[in-house]
Amino acid sequence: MTGEFRKVLLLVIDGLRPDAVTPAVMPVLSGLIEDGWSAADAVTVRPSVTVAALTSLATGVSPERHGLVHPRLTSLGRVPALAPLPIALRRMGVATTVVAPVLGGAARWVAGALLRLGGITRLLPAPPAPGHVIAGATDQLLGNPRPEFVVAYVNDTDIAGHAWGWMSAPYLQAAAMVDRGLTALRAALTDPGTLVIVCADHGGGGVLHNDHDHPHPTNDRIPLFLLGKQVQCGATSREPARLLDIPPTVLWALGGTAPAQYEGRVLNEAFVRELIST
């Protein structure tokens, strides 16, 4: 059977390492995951860079197949042929909204191209502060009575990591600032029909203290949490989990099934027994 959710919110915290998620640094998130599900050892794609990871989240396939590993447009033509997640959801009557900091210049042009090619319904720009982004995503979710998939993207930890190094004092301050914005999630989590997924696109500091693109376990590991009233409470899974498991899990939660070319699996172990297919 498929999931029984009407709303899914995916929060991508760019460059957040799992070991930064502690009660001292991120007390709000640490409190939320006490009532949710955690992957003990989740990994991103390789190369562990933002463009590759976000495109894998959008298409359900690895960078070897989608080809977008650098912020350039030469591989954009492949996107429509890859059964992007927003297009699969749109066929089910589910809109996709992306909430992100205000973009400018080339980044804005690339975002517009991905909107057209990837099937995203709307892009909502927010002021460049994580609290505004997360609150904007929550408001969109709560204000729309129809089924919806909302993606919120914040990059404060990635910016701090590149400037001062991963797990430096400024990096941990950025993580704490993101954490304060997570209080907005509590309103969404009161609805049993809402699933919240929190993850990062990559880690950082594995080879170079201020970078993340080299093959290294510290660059590969990401936090991955599922929150909601239909999620296993306080559970930590030791089964392997990947960033590529998120697209099929989103589709399943909203009542669909993943296209055959998707490389991940549904994270069935995260949900209460009544929802798990047999």
KEMARFI-533262 format. One line per 8 residues: number of its first residue (from 1); for each residue x, y, z of N, C-alpha, C. Coordinates in steps of 0.1 Angstrom, whole numbers, plus 2048, in hexadecimal, padded with zeros to 3 digits. Layout:
NUM	X Y Z X Y Z X Y Z ~ ... $
***
This chain:
1	808 7F4 800 800 800 800 809 80C 800 ~ 803 818 7FC 80A 824 7FC 808 82C 809 ~ 80F 837 80B 80D 83F 817 800 847 817 ~ 7FE 84D 822 7F1 854 824 7F3 862 828 ~ 7FD 869 821 800 877 824 7FA 87F 819 ~ 7F6 88C 81D 7F2 896 813 7FC 8A0 811 ~ 805 8A2 81A 810 8AC 819 81D 8A6 81C ~ 827 8AA 815 835 8A6 818 83E 8B3 817 $
9	845 8B6 821 84F 8C0 822 85D 8BB 822 ~ 865 8BE 818 873 8BA 818 87C 8C6 81B ~ 883 8C5 826 88C 8D0 82A 89A 8CC 827 ~ 8A1 8D2 81E 8AF 8CF 81B 8B8 8DA 821 ~ 8C0 8D6 82A 8CA 8DF 831 8D7 8DD 82B ~ 8DB 8E6 822 8E7 8E4 81A 8F4 8E3 823 ~ 8FB 8D8 822 908 8D6 829 907 8D3 837 ~ 8FB 8CF 83C 8FA 8CC 84B 900 8BE 84D $
17	90A 8BD 856 90F 8B0 85A 907 8AA 865 ~ 906 89C 865 8FE 896 870 903 899 87E ~ 911 89A 87F 916 89C 88C 914 8AB 891 ~ 90E 8B3 889 90A 8C1 88E 8FD 8C1 894 ~ 8F5 8B6 892 8E7 8B5 898 8E8 8AF 8A6 ~ 8EB 8B8 8AF 8EC 8B5 8BD 8E2 8BE 8C5 ~ 8DF 8BA 8D1 8D6 8C2 8DA 8DD 8D0 8DD ~ 8EA 8D0 8DD 8F1 8DD 8E0 8F0 8E7 8D5 $
25	8F2 8E1 8C9 8F2 8EA 8BD 8E5 8EC 8B6 ~ 8DD 8E1 8B5 8D0 8E2 8AF 8C5 8DB 8B8 ~ 8C2 8E2 8C3 8B8 8DD 8CC 8AA 8DB 8C6 ~ 8A6 8E3 8BD 898 8E2 8B7 898 8D5 8AF ~ 8A1 8D3 8A6 8A1 8C7 89E 8A3 8BB 8A6 ~ 8AC 8BB 8B0 8AE 8B0 8B8 8A2 8AC 8C0 ~ 89A 8B6 8C4 88D 8B3 8CA 883 8AD 8C1 ~ 882 8B2 8B5 879 8AD 8AB 87C 89F 8A7 $
33	888 89B 8A6 88B 88D 8A2 88A 883 8AD ~ 888 888 8B9 885 87F 8C4 877 878 8C2 ~ 86F 87F 8BA 862 879 8B7 861 875 8A9 ~ 86C 874 8A2 86C 870 894 876 864 891 ~ 879 863 885 882 858 880 88F 85D 87B ~ 89A 856 87E 8A7 85B 87A 8AE 84F 872 ~ 8B5 853 868 8BE 849 861 8CC 84A 868 ~ 8D1 83F 86D 8DD 83F 875 8E9 843 86C $
41	8E8 83F 85F 8F4 841 856 8EE 843 848 ~ 8EB 84F 845 8E6 852 837 8F1 859 82F ~ 8F1 856 822 8FB 85C 819 8F4 863 80E ~ 8FC 86D 808 8F8 874 7FC 8FD 86D 7F0 ~ 8FC 874 7E5 902 86F 7D8 910 873 7D6 ~ 917 86E 7CD 924 873 7C9 924 877 7BA ~ 92A 883 7B7 931 88C 7C1 928 892 7CB ~ 92D 894 7D7 925 89A 7E2 925 8A9 7E1 $
49	91E 8AE 7D6 91D 8BC 7D4 90E 8BF 7D2 ~ 90A 8CC 7D5 8FC 8D0 7D5 8F5 8CD 7C8 ~ 8FA 8D1 7BD 8F3 8D0 7B1 8F0 8C1 7AE ~ 8FA 8B8 7B0 8F7 8AA 7AE 8ED 8A5 7B7 ~ 8ED 8A8 7C4 8E4 8A3 7CE 8D6 8A8 7CC ~ 8D4 8B5 7C9 8C7 8BA 7C7 8C1 8B5 7BB ~ 8C9 8B3 7B0 8C3 8AD 7A4 8BF 89E 7A6 ~ 8C7 897 7AF 8C3 889 7B2 8B6 889 7BA $
57	8B4 893 7C3 8A7 894 7CA 89C 897 7C1 ~ 89F 89E 7B6 894 8A2 7AD 891 897 7A3 ~ 89A 88E 7A0 899 884 795 899 876 79A ~ 89D 873 7A6 89D 866 7AC 8A9 85D 7A7 ~ 8B2 863 79F 8BD 85B 79A 8CB 861 79E ~ 8D5 85A 79D 8E2 85E 7A1 8E9 867 796 ~ 8F3 86F 79A 8FA 878 791 8FF 871 784 ~ 902 864 785 907 85D 779 8FC 85D 76E $
65	8F0 85E 772 8E5 85D 769 8E0 86B 765 ~ 8DF 874 76F 8D9 882 76B 8E4 88B 766 ~ 8F0 889 76A 8FB 891 764 8FD 89F 769 ~ 8F5 8A3 772 8F6 8B1 777 8FF 8B1 784 ~ 90C 8B4 782 915 8B3 78D 91C 8C1 78F ~ 91A 8CA 786 91F 8D8 787 914 8E2 784 ~ 916 8EE 789 90B 8F8 787 90C 8FE 779 ~ 90A 8F5 76F 909 8FA 761 8FD 8F3 75B $
73	8FA 8F7 74F 8ED 8F3 749 8EF 8E8 73E ~ 8FA 8E3 73C 8FC 8DA 731 8F4 8CD 732 ~ 8F0 8C9 73E 8E9 8BC 740 8DA 8BE 743 ~ 8D6 8CB 743 8C8 8CD 746 8BE 8C6 73D ~ 8C2 8C4 731 8B9 8BE 727 8B5 8AF 72B ~ 8BD 8A9 734 8BA 89C 738 8AF 89B 742 ~ 8AC 8A6 749 8A3 8A6 754 895 8A0 751 ~ 88E 8A6 746 881 8A1 744 87F 892 741 $
81	88A 88C 73B 889 87E 738 88C 875 744 ~ 88E 87B 750 892 873 75C 886 871 765 ~ 87A 874 761 86E 873 76A 870 87A 777 ~ 872 888 776 874 890 782 869 88E 78C ~ 86D 88E 799 863 88D 7A4 857 896 7A3 ~ 859 8A3 7A0 84E 8AC 79F 844 8A9 794 ~ 849 8A4 789 840 8A0 77E 838 894 782 ~ 83F 88A 789 837 87E 78D 82D 882 797 $
89	830 88C 7A0 826 890 7A9 81A 898 7A3 ~ 81E 8A0 799 814 8A8 792 809 89F 78B ~ 80E 893 786 805 88A 780 7FB 884 78A ~ 7FF 885 797 7F6 880 7A2 7ED 88B 7A7 ~ 7EF 897 7A2 7E7 8A3 7A7 7EE 8A9 7B3 ~ 7FB 8A7 7B4 802 8AD 7C0 80C 8B8 7BA ~ 80A 8C4 7BF 813 8CF 7BB 820 8CE 7C3 ~ 82B 8D4 7BD 838 8D5 7C3 83C 8E4 7C4 $
97	83F 8E8 7D1 843 8F6 7D3 851 8F6 7D9 ~ 85A 8FE 7D4 868 8FF 7DA 869 90D 7E0 ~ 86D 90D 7ED 870 91A 7F4 87E 91A 7F7 ~ 885 925 7F3 893 927 7F4 897 935 7F5 ~ 8A3 938 7FA 8A7 946 7FB 8A6 94D 7ED ~ 8A5 95A 7ED 8A4 962 7E0 8B1 95F 7D8 ~ 8AF 95B 7CC 8BA 958 7C3 8BC 964 7B9 ~ 8C8 965 7B4 8CB 970 7AB 8D4 96B 7A0 $
105	8D5 973 795 8DE 970 78A 8DC 962 784 ~ 8E7 95B 782 8E7 94E 77B 8DF 944 783 ~ 8E0 945 790 8D9 93B 798 8CA 93C 796 ~ 8C5 948 795 8B7 94A 792 8B3 944 785 ~ 8BB 946 77B 8B8 941 76D 8B8 932 76D ~ 8C2 92C 774 8C2 91D 775 8B6 918 77C ~ 8B2 91E 787 8A6 91A 78F 89A 91B 786 ~ 898 925 77E 88D 926 774 88D 91B 76A $
113	899 918 765 899 90D 75B 895 900 762 ~ 89A 8FD 76E 896 8F1 775 887 8F1 778 ~ 881 8FC 77B 873 8FD 77D 86B 8F8 770 ~ 870 8FD 765 869 8FA 759 86B 8EB 755 ~ 877 8E6 757 87A 8D9 752 876 8CE 75C ~ 877 8D1 769 875 8C7 774 867 8C6 779 ~ 85E 8CF 774 850 8CD 778 84C 8D4 786 ~ 855 8DC 78B 852 8E3 798 847 8ED 795 $
121	83D 8ED 79E 831 8F6 79C 835 905 79F ~ 83C 907 7AA 83F 915 7AD 84C 916 7B5 ~ 853 921 7B4 85F 924 7BC 85C 931 7C4 ~ 85C 92F 7D1 859 93B 7DA 866 940 7E0 ~ 86B 94B 7DC 877 951 7E2 874 956 7F0 ~ 87E 955 7F9 87D 959 807 889 961 80A ~ 888 96A 814 894 972 819 89F 968 81D ~ 8AB 96C 81B 8B6 962 81E 8B9 960 82D $
129	8AF 95A 833 8B1 956 841 8A9 949 843 ~ 8AF 93F 84A 8A8 932 84A 89A 932 850 ~ 898 93B 85A 88B 93C 860 880 940 857 ~ 884 949 84E 87A 94E 843 877 943 839 ~ 882 93C 835 880 931 82C 877 926 831 ~ 87A 921 83D 872 916 844 864 91B 847 ~ 862 927 84C 855 92C 84F 84D 92D 842 ~ 854 932 837 84D 933 82A 848 926 825 $
137	850 91B 827 84D 90E 822 841 909 82B ~ 842 90B 838 837 906 840 82A 90D 83D ~ 82A 91A 83B 81E 922 838 818 91D 82B ~ 821 91A 821 81C 915 814 815 908 816 ~ 81B 8FF 81E 815 8F2 821 807 8F3 828 ~ 807 8FB 832 7FB 8FD 83A 7F0 904 833 ~ 7F4 90D 82A 7EA 916 823 7E4 910 817 ~ 7E9 904 812 7E3 8FE 806 7DB 8F2 80B $
145	7CE 8F1 808 7C6 8E6 80C 7C8 8D9 804 ~ 7CF 8DB 7F9 7D1 8D0 7F0 7DE 8C8 7F3 ~ 7DF 8BC 7EE 7EC 8B5 7F0 7F8 8BD 7EA ~ 803 8BD 7F1 80E 8C5 7EC 81C 8BF 7F1 ~ 826 8C1 7E9 834 8BE 7EC 83B 8CB 7ED ~ 841 8CE 7F8 848 8DB 7FA 856 8D8 7FD ~ 85F 8DE 7F6 86E 8DD 7F9 873 8EA 7FE ~ 879 8EA 80A 880 8F6 80F 88F 8F3 80F $
153	896 8FD 80A 8A5 8FC 809 8AB 908 810 ~ 8B4 904 81A 8BC 90F 821 8CB 90B 81F ~ 8D4 915 81E 8E2 912 81B 8EB 919 825 ~ 8E7 91D 831 8EF 925 83A 8FB 91C 83F ~ 8F9 90F 841 904 907 846 90E 905 83B ~ 90A 904 82F 913 902 824 91C 90E 822 ~ 916 91A 823 91D 926 821 928 928 82C ~ 924 925 838 92D 925 844 938 91B 842 $
161	935 90F 83E 93F 905 83C 94A 909 832 ~ 945 90E 827 94F 912 81D 958 91E 822 ~ 952 927 829 959 933 82E 963 930 839 ~ 95E 928 843 966 926 84F 969 917 852 ~ 963 90E 84B 966 900 84E 95B 8F9 854 ~ 959 8EC 851 94E 8E4 857 951 8E2 865 ~ 947 8E3 86E 948 8E1 87C 950 8EC 884 ~ 953 8F7 87C 959 902 883 94F 90A 88B $
169	953 913 894 949 91B 89C 93F 922 893 ~ 943 929 888 939 92F 880 930 925 879 ~ 935 91A 875 92C 90F 870 922 90B 87A ~ 926 908 886 91C 904 890 912 90F 893 ~ 917 91C 893 90E 927 895 903 927 88A ~ 907 925 87D 8FE 924 872 8F4 919 874 ~ 8F8 90D 879 8EF 902 87C 8E5 906 886 ~ 8EA 90D 890 8E1 911 89B 8D7 91B 896 $
177	8DA 924 88C 8D1 92D 887 8C6 926 87F ~ 8CA 91C 877 8C1 914 870 8B7 90D 87A ~ 8BD 908 884 8B5 901 88E 8AA 90A 894 ~ 8AD 916 897 8A3 91F 89C 897 921 892 ~ 89A 920 885 88F 921 87C 886 915 87B ~ 88B 90A 881 883 8FD 880 877 8FD 889 ~ 876 907 892 86A 907 89A 85D 908 892 ~ 85E 90D 885 852 90F 87D 84D 901 879 $
185	855 8F6 879 851 8E9 875 846 8E3 87E ~ 846 8E8 88B 83D 8E2 895 82F 8E3 890 ~ 82B 8EF 88A 81E 8F1 885 81A 8E7 87B ~ 823 8E3 872 820 8DA 867 81E 8CC 86D ~ 826 8C9 878 826 8BB 87D 81A 8B8 885 ~ 811 8C1 888 804 8BE 88F 7FB 8B7 886 ~ 7FC 8B7 879 7F3 8B1 870 7F8 8A2 86D ~ 7F0 898 870 7F4 88A 86D 7F6 887 85F $
193	7F1 890 856 7F3 88D 848 7FF 894 842 ~ 808 899 84A 814 8A0 846 820 898 849 ~ 829 896 840 836 890 842 841 89B 840 ~ 84B 89C 849 856 8A5 848 863 89D 847 ~ 86B 8A0 83C 877 899 83A 882 8A4 83C ~ 88C 8A1 844 897 8AB 846 8A4 8A3 842 ~ 8AC 8AA 839 8B8 8A3 834 8C2 8AE 830 ~ 8CE 8AA 82D 8D8 8B3 827 8DB 8AD 819 $
201	8E2 8B5 811 8E6 8B1 804 8F4 8AA 804 ~ 8FC 8AE 80E 90A 8A9 810 90F 8AD 81D ~ 91A 8A7 821 921 8AB 82D 92C 8B5 82A ~ 938 8B4 830 943 8BD 82D 94E 8BB 837 ~ 95A 8C0 832 966 8C0 83B 96D 8B2 83B ~ 96A 8A9 832 970 89C 832 97E 89C 82E ~ 982 8A3 824 98F 8A4 81E 995 8B2 821 ~ 98E 8BC 81C 991 8CA 81F 987 8CF 829 $
209	98C 8D7 832 983 8DC 83D 978 8E4 838 ~ 979 8EB 82C 96F 8F4 828 969 8F0 81A ~ 969 8E2 818 963 8DE 80B 95D 8D0 80D ~ 956 8CB 803 94E 8BE 805 94E 8B6 7F8 ~ 955 8B9 7ED 953 8B2 7E1 95C 8A6 7DF ~ 966 8A4 7E8 96E 898 7E7 967 88C 7EC ~ 96A 880 7E6 964 874 7EC 96A 871 7FA ~ 961 871 803 965 86F 811 958 86C 819 $
217	959 863 823 94D 860 82B 947 86C 832 ~ 94F 875 836 94A 881 83D 942 88A 834 ~ 947 88B 827 940 892 81D 933 88C 819 ~ 933 87E 819 927 876 814 91C 876 81E ~ 91F 875 82B 915 873 835 90C 87F 837 ~ 8FF 87D 838 8F5 887 839 8EB 884 844 ~ 8E5 88D 84B 8DA 88B 854 8CE 888 84C ~ 8C5 87F 851 8B9 87C 84A 8AE 878 855 $
225	8A4 881 856 89A 87F 860 88C 880 85A ~ 883 877 85F 875 878 85B 86D 87B 867 ~ 864 885 866 85C 88A 871 84D 889 86D ~ 845 886 877 836 886 875 82F 87C 87E ~ 822 87E 87F 81B 875 888 819 867 883 ~ 81C 864 876 81C 857 871 82A 851 86F ~ 833 857 876 841 852 875 845 84B 882 ~ 84D 841 881 852 83A 88D 858 844 897 $
233	853 844 8A3 857 84E 8AD 864 84A 8B4 ~ 86E 853 8B3 87B 851 8BA 883 845 8B4 ~ 881 841 8A8 887 836 8A2 894 83A 89A ~ 89E 832 89B 8AA 834 893 8AD 827 88B ~ 8AE 828 87E 8AF 81D 875 8BE 81A 872 ~ 8C2 80E 873 8D0 80A 870 8D1 805 862 ~ 8C6 805 85B 8C6 801 84D 8CC 80C 844 ~ 8D3 808 839 8D9 812 831 8CF 81B 82B $
241	8D2 828 82B 8C9 832 825 8D1 83C 81C ~ 8CA 840 812 8D1 849 808 8C8 855 805 ~ 8CE 860 801 8C7 86B 7FC 8BD 867 7F1 ~ 8C1 85D 7E9 8B9 858 7DE 8AC 851 7E3 ~ 8AB 84E 7F0 89F 848 7F5 894 852 7F7 ~ 898 85F 7F7 88E 869 7FA 883 86A 7EF ~ 887 86B 7E2 87C 86C 7D8 872 861 7D8 ~ 876 854 7D8 86B 84A 7D9 863 84A 7E6 $
249	869 84F 7F1 862 850 7FD 857 85B 7FC ~ 85B 866 7F6 851 871 7F4 845 86D 7EC ~ 848 866 7E1 83E 861 7D8 835 857 7DF ~ 83B 84E 7E7 833 844 7EE 82A 84B 7F8 ~ 830 855 800 828 85B 80A 81C 862 805 ~ 81D 868 7F9 812 86F 7F3 808 866 7EA ~ 80B 859 7EB 801 850 7E4 806 84B 7D7 ~ 812 84D 7D3 817 848 7C6 822 83E 7C7 $
257	827 83A 7BC 832 830 7BB 83D 836 7B3 ~ 849 833 7B6 855 838 7AF 856 833 7A1 ~ 85A 83B 797 85D 836 78A 868 82B 78B ~ 869 822 781 872 817 781 880 81B 782 ~ 884 827 77C 891 82B 77B 897 831 788 ~ 88E 834 792 892 839 79F 89B 82F 7A6 ~ 8A6 834 7AB 8B0 82B 7B1 8AF 828 7C0 ~ 8A7 830 7C7 8A5 82E 7D5 89A 825 7D8 $
265	897 824 7E5 88C 81C 7EB 884 824 7F4 ~ 878 81F 7F7 86F 826 801 875 822 80F ~ 876 82C 817 87B 82A 825 86F 825 82D ~ 86B 819 82A 85F 813 831 861 812 840 ~ 86E 80F 844 870 80D 853 86E 81A 85B ~ 86C 825 854 86A 832 85C 85B 834 860 ~ 852 82C 85B 844 82E 85D 83E 824 867 ~ 833 828 86D 82C 81F 876 827 813 86E $
273	825 808 876 823 7FB 86F 817 7FB 866 ~ 80D 803 869 801 802 861 802 808 853 ~ 80D 810 851 80F 816 844 819 80D 83B ~ 820 804 841 82A 7FD 83A 824 7F2 831 ~ 827 7F2 824 822 7E8 81B 828 7DB 81E ~ 820 7D0 81B 825 7C3 81E 825 7BB 811 $
***
